[in-house]
Amino acid sequence: MANVLILAEKGKADRLRGILAGVGYGAFQASDWEEALLRLEEEPVELILVALKLSQPQEMAQGLRQLREARDVPALGILPEEALPAGETMWSLNDFLVEPYRPAELVARVNRLLGQPGRAGQNILICGDLVIDGEKYQVFVAGRPVSLTFKEFELLKFLASHQGKV
């Protein structure tokens, strides 16, 4: 299982962690650059996911450089649309998503950066904040596990895989 360091505010980090946990990734949260550097020293991390506000782009660029120097791992950014011109030139991101993003796209980009393109295969369904793992019989909503009976699970899985059909 690959580990992802999520550098984001609490609510955003919880949602990202839920999406990644739903497809089998471990995730650690850091709320600022100093905490992120500490987490890199303590935990094995294979990817850095940056989703912070862009109030100070220069600070973000410097912080990301420090993280990448501390651990040579790929970095994925989640950027607001207005940050696109600065995002490509100032930060050494391997890839980025534009907000609002779809969870399935986030998972696909994480898989690609980690060299695991088939990881979120047929057994994982992602519908907004809902993640259904058909292999492990687990359901997460907004990052929180949901306890369901077998019938409830199968019904939810069926409905999620047939969206928009009566």
Secondary structure, DSSP 8 states (H G I E B T S, - for coil): --EEEEEE-HHHHHHHHHHHHHTT-EEEEESSHHHHHHHHHHS--SEEEEE---S-HHHHHHHHHHHHHHS---EEEEE-GGGHHHHHHHS--SEEEESS--HHHHHHHHHHHTT-TTSS-TTEEEETTEEEETTTTEEEETTEEE---HHHHHHHHHHHHTTT--
